[in-house]
Amino acid sequence: MSASATVRVMSPEEIAARAGGEVPYLLFPERATLFAERAMRLRQLAGTHPMGDYLRFIAELATVQQQLMGEGAGWAPPAAEALDQAALGGQPPLAASAGAPDARWHTVLRSLVAQVRPKAPAGAAAALQTLADADDVFLDRQADALLQGLHSGLDLACAPVVAAALQVAWTRWVLDTQDAATSAGTAGQALAKAPFGRVDDESRCPCCGSLPVASITRHSGEFAGQRYLSCSLCSTQWQMSRIRCTHCGSTEKLAYQSLATGDDAEGEGSRAAQAAVQAETCDTCHHTLKILHTDRDPLIDVTADDLASLTLDLLVADAGYQRHGQNLMLFFGEAVESPPPDPAADATPPPGRS
């Protein structure tokens, strides 16, 4: 691991000139392609990757997630009064901490399990059987623990599959709520104004309040030079200025780490400085979050590339940095906001791996 020497940062004036106007604060996921593109990227990354079996398993999950995005009735947006109350309080209107939108997520989960089991690796069989046999009470307890960021009582082997179902539910809920702002939507109810906007805690998703997976820089059209955080639950992306800690907001004592080593690790043109995946570390709060660069690899998918660069997480954790974000497709033995775990001791092996 090596700190990159220099990161090219445009001035606000340059960014505005290249963007050609106001930069959108929110970027919503593409309903028809989100999980399909993730599955494609996961399979591409799997190759000879040490976690290849697991990446392919998550790709199978993503493939079924995409199918489930178009099944069943839509998800009704909250009442206009609830949206107004959230806006006035600076809170996300579809807060994950309040629980799933309704019990239909159970159906999503059971369909996900049924379709994934025939193609799942042997190591995932026990967890999938547990979920297939589980009653609604067990599923709700797992979901509540996951959505609250509490690992006490959470079945770590089942958690990625539970999270996959919740991702479908929240992504659809966000998109259906956004659609209802401009049309009759899926609930037969038009909202008077945009349901989503800025919230008090800009380090969390403005739609559901979840932690980000990572941040991603964009370099085309109106988004040129902009950095967005990507939600781990609903995949909404929200803009945050670059060279700023995503956890504490500090603009000082930031560094960029990568897996480049040796003679190519130093200098502005080095592999470290030009790495598509870097870890932004903050020595003010000792937190870290990855930053992924689409100009260096246009095929990047935040969730997939974050999983495939797990080694970088382990190295920065070993250096004393605590991850600000989370990837719901891989769980460790400690809660997100507790001190960093010892990866060798606490990491739960992915299904199909020992």
C-alpha positions in Angstrom: 0.0 0.0 0.0 1.3 3.4 -0.8 0.1 7.0 -0.5 -0.4 8.7 -3.8 1.8 11.8 -4.3 -0.7 14.2 -5.9 -4.4 14.2 -6.8 -5.5 16.5 -9.5 -8.3 18.8 -8.2 -10.1 21.4 -10.2 -11.0 24.7 -8.8 -14.7 25.5 -8.2 -14.5 27.9 -11.2 -13.1 25.2 -13.4 -15.6 22.6 -12.3 -18.5 25.1 -12.9 -17.1 26.0 -16.4 -16.8 22.3 -17.4 -20.1 21.3 -15.9 -21.9 24.0 -17.9 -24.4 24.8 -15.2 -25.8 23.6 -11.9 -24.6 20.2 -10.8 -27.4 17.8 -9.8 -27.2 17.0 -6.1 -28.9 13.6 -6.4 -28.4 10.9 -9.0 -30.9 8.1 -8.9 -30.2 4.5 -9.9 -31.4 3.2 -13.3 -34.3 0.9 -12.6 -33.8 -1.3 -15.7 -30.0 -1.8 -15.5 -28.7 -1.2 -12.0 -28.2 -4.8 -10.8 -27.7 -6.2 -14.3 -24.6 -4.0 -14.8 -23.4 -4.9 -11.3 -23.7 -8.6 -12.1 -21.7 -8.0 -15.3 -19.0 -6.2 -13.5 -18.7 -8.8 -10.8 -18.3 -11.5 -13.3 -15.6 -9.5 -15.1 -13.7 -8.9 -11.8 -14.0 -12.5 -10.7 -11.6 -14.0 -13.2 -8.6 -15.2 -11.3 -9.5 -13.1 -8.3 -8.8 -14.8 -4.9 -12.5 -14.1 -4.0 -13.7 -15.2 -7.4 -16.2 -17.8 -6.2 -17.7 -15.2 -3.9 -17.8 -12.5 -6.5 -19.6 -14.9 -8.9 -22.1 -15.7 -6.1 -22.9 -12.1 -5.6 -23.2 -11.7 -9.3 -26.0 -14.4 -9.2 -27.7 -12.5 -6.5 -27.5 -9.3 -8.5 -28.9 -11.0 -11.6 -32.0 -12.1 -9.6 -32.2 -8.7 -8.0 -32.6 -7.2 -11.4 -35.4 -9.6 -12.2 -37.2 -8.7 -9.0 -37.0 -5.0 -9.7 -39.9 -5.5 -12.2 -42.0 -7.9 -10.3 -45.1 -7.2 -8.2 -46.8 -3.9 -7.3 -45.0 -0.7 -6.8 -44.1 0.7 -3.4 -46.3 3.6 -2.2 -44.6 6.8 -1.2 -45.0 8.2 2.3 -47.8 10.7 2.8 -47.1 14.3 1.9 -47.2 15.2 5.6 -44.5 12.7 6.4 -42.3 13.9 3.6 -42.8 17.5 4.8 -42.0 16.5 8.4 -38.8 14.8 7.3 -37.7 17.8 5.2 -38.3 20.2 8.1 -36.3 18.0 10.4 -33.5 17.6 8.0 -34.0 13.8 8.0 -34.2 11.2 5.2 -37.8 10.5 4.3 -37.4 6.8 3.8 -35.2 6.1 6.8 -33.9 2.6 7.0 -33.7 2.8 10.8 -37.6 2.9 10.8 -37.8 -0.6 9.2 -38.9 -2.0 5.9 -41.7 -0.2 4.0 -44.0 -3.2 4.4 -43.9 -7.0 4.7 -43.7 -7.6 0.9 -39.9 -7.6 1.3 -40.4 -11.2 2.7 -41.7 -12.2 -0.7 -38.8 -10.6 -2.4 -36.4 -12.5 -0.1 -38.0 -15.8 -0.6 -38.1 -15.4 -4.4 -34.4 -14.4 -4.3 -33.5 -17.5 -2.3 -35.5 -19.9 -4.5 -33.9 -18.6 -7.7 -30.3 -18.4 -6.4 -30.1 -21.8 -4.6 -29.7 -23.9 -7.8 -26.6 -21.9 -8.8 -25.2 -21.2 -5.4 -21.8 -22.6 -4.3 -21.8 -25.4 -1.7 -20.6 -23.1 1.0 -23.8 -21.0 0.7 -26.2 -24.0 1.0 -26.6 -23.8 4.8 -27.4 -20.1 4.9 -29.8 -20.4 2.0 -31.5 -23.3 3.7 -31.8 -21.3 6.9 -33.5 -18.5 5.0 -35.8 -20.8 3.0 -37.0 -22.4 6.3 -37.2 -19.1 8.3 -40.5 -17.6 9.5 -41.3 -13.9 9.2 -40.3 -13.1 12.8 -36.7 -14.4 12.1 -36.5 -12.4 8.8 -37.7 -9.2 10.5 -35.2 -9.6 13.3 -32.4 -10.0 10.8 -33.6 -7.0 8.8 -33.9 -4.8 11.8 -30.4 -5.7 13.0 -28.9 -5.1 9.6 -30.8 -1.8 9.0 -29.8 -0.5 12.5 -26.1 -1.4 11.9 -26.2 -3.8 14.8 -24.5 -7.2 14.4 -25.7 -8.6 17.7 -28.2 -11.3 16.7 -27.3 -11.0 13.0 -26.6 -14.2 11.1 -23.5 -13.1 9.3 -23.8 -15.9 6.7 -27.4 -15.0 5.8 -26.9 -11.2 6.0 -25.8 -10.6 2.4 -28.9 -12.4 1.0 -31.2 -10.5 3.4 -29.4 -7.3 2.4 -29.9 -8.1 -1.3 -33.7 -8.3 -0.8 -33.7 -5.1 1.2 -31.7 -3.4 -1.5 -34.5 -4.3 -4.0 -37.2 -3.1 -1.7 -35.5 0.3 -0.9 -34.3 0.9 -4.5 -37.8 0.4 -5.8 -39.3 2.5 -2.9 -37.0 5.4 -3.6 -37.7 5.3 -7.4 -41.4 4.9 -6.9 -41.5 7.8 -4.5 -39.4 10.0 -6.9 -41.7 9.0 -9.8 -44.8 10.0 -7.8 -43.3 13.6 -7.5 -44.0 14.2 -11.2 -46.8 11.8 -12.1 -49.5 9.6 -10.6 -46.8 7.0 -10.0 -47.4 3.6 -8.7 -49.5 4.7 -5.8 -52.0 6.8 -7.7 -50.9 9.8 -5.8 -48.9 12.8 -7.1 -46.6 14.6 -4.7 -46.6 18.4 -4.8 -42.8 18.7 -4.7 -39.6 16.7 -4.8 -39.5 14.2 -2.0 -35.7 14.1 -1.6 -33.2 16.8 -0.9 -30.3 17.7 1.5 -30.4 16.4 5.0 -28.5 17.4 8.2 -26.1 14.5 8.1 -24.5 14.8 4.6 -22.3 11.7 5.3 -25.4 9.5 5.0 -27.9 8.9 2.1 -30.5 11.7 1.8 -33.1 9.2 0.8 -32.8 6.4 3.3 -30.1 7.5 5.8 -27.8 4.6 5.1 -24.0 4.7 5.0 -22.3 4.9 1.6 -20.4 2.0 0.0 -17.8 4.4 -1.4 -17.5 7.6 -3.3 -17.1 7.9 -7.1 -15.8 10.7 -9.2 -17.4 11.5 -12.5 -15.7 13.1 -15.5 -18.3 13.6 -18.3 -20.8 16.3 -19.2 -22.4 18.2 -16.5 -20.9 15.9 -13.8 -17.2 16.7 -14.8 -15.0 16.7 -11.8 -17.7 15.9 -9.3 -17.5 13.4 -6.5 -20.7 11.5 -5.4 -21.2 9.1 -2.5 -23.1 5.9 -3.4 -25.7 4.5 -0.9 -25.2 1.0 0.2 -28.9 0.3 0.4 -30.8 2.2 -2.3 -27.9 3.0 -4.6 -28.8 6.7 -4.8 -25.8 8.9 -5.2 -25.4 12.3 -3.6 -22.8 15.0 -4.4 -20.1 15.9 -1.9 -17.2 18.2 -2.6 -13.8 16.5 -3.1 -10.8 16.8 -0.8 -13.2 16.6 2.2 -13.5 13.7 4.7 -16.7 11.9 4.2 -17.0 11.2 7.9 -16.0 14.4 9.7 -16.0 16.9 6.9 -12.3 18.0 7.5 -10.3 19.3 4.6 -7.0 18.7 6.3 -4.8 15.7 6.9 -6.3 13.7 4.0 -4.2 11.2 2.1 -4.9 8.7 -0.7 -3.8 5.1 -0.4 -3.6 2.5 -3.1 -2.2 -1.0 -3.6 0.7 0.2 -5.8 4.1 -0.7 -4.5 7.7 -0.4 -5.4 9.2 2.1 -7.9 5.8 3.0 -9.4 4.3 4.0 -6.0 5.6 7.6 -5.9 5.1 10.7 -8.0 2.1 12.4 -9.7 2.2 10.1 -12.7 2.7 7.0 -10.6 0.4 4.0 -10.5 -0.6 5.0 -7.0 -1.7 8.5 -8.0 -3.5 7.1 -11.1 -5.1 4.1 -9.4 -8.8 3.6 -10.2 -9.5 2.6 -6.6 -8.0 4.5 -3.7 -8.7 4.8 0.0 -9.2 8.3 1.2 -7.8 8.4 4.8 -8.3 11.2 7.3 -5.9 11.8 10.1 -8.3 14.1 11.9 -10.9 11.5 12.7 -9.0 8.3 11.6 -11.8 7.2 9.2 -11.5 6.1 5.6 -13.7 5.6 2.6 -12.7 4.4 -0.9 -12.9 6.8 -3.8 -13.3 5.2 -7.3 -12.4 7.1 -10.5 -14.5 6.6 -13.6 -12.0 8.4 -15.8 -9.5 5.7 -15.0 -11.9 2.8 -15.4 -15.3 3.7 -17.0 -16.7 0.2 -16.1 -16.6 0.7 -12.4 -19.5 -0.4 -10.3 -19.3 0.9 -6.7 -20.4 -2.2 -5.0 -18.6 -4.7 -7.2 -15.3 -2.8 -7.3 -15.4 -2.2 -3.5 -15.8 -5.9 -2.9 -13.0 -6.8 -5.3 -10.6 -4.4 -3.5 -11.1 -5.9 0.0 -7.3 -6.1 0.4 -7.1 -2.3 0.5 -9.7 -2.2 3.3 -7.7 -4.7 5.3 -4.5 -2.8 4.9 -5.9 0.6 5.9 -7.7 -1.0 8.8 -4.3 -2.5 9.9 -2.9 1.0 9.7 -5.5 2.2 12.3 -8.3 3.7 10.1 -12.0 2.9 10.6 -14.2 2.5 7.6 -16.9 5.1 7.4 -19.0 3.2 4.9 -20.3 -0.3 4.5 -20.8 -2.9 1.8 -23.9 -4.9 2.5 -22.6 -7.8 0.4 -19.9 -8.7 2.9 -20.0 -8.6 6.7 -17.3 -8.7 9.4 -17.7 -9.7 13.0 -18.0 -6.2 14.5 -20.6 -3.5 14.0 -19.9 -0.7 11.6 -19.3 2.0 14.1 -17.2 0.0 16.6 -13.3 -0.1 16.5 -11.9 -1.8 13.4 -11.9 -5.6 13.7 -8.8 -7.7 13.3 -9.5 -9.0 9.8 -7.7 -12.3 10.3 -9.7 -13.1 13.4 -13.1 -11.6 12.8 -13.8 -11.8 9.1 -16.6 -14.2 8.3 -15.6 -16.3 5.3 -17.9 -15.7 2.2 -20.1 -18.6 1.1 -18.1 -21.1 -0.9 -14.8 -20.0 0.6 -12.8 -21.2 3.7 
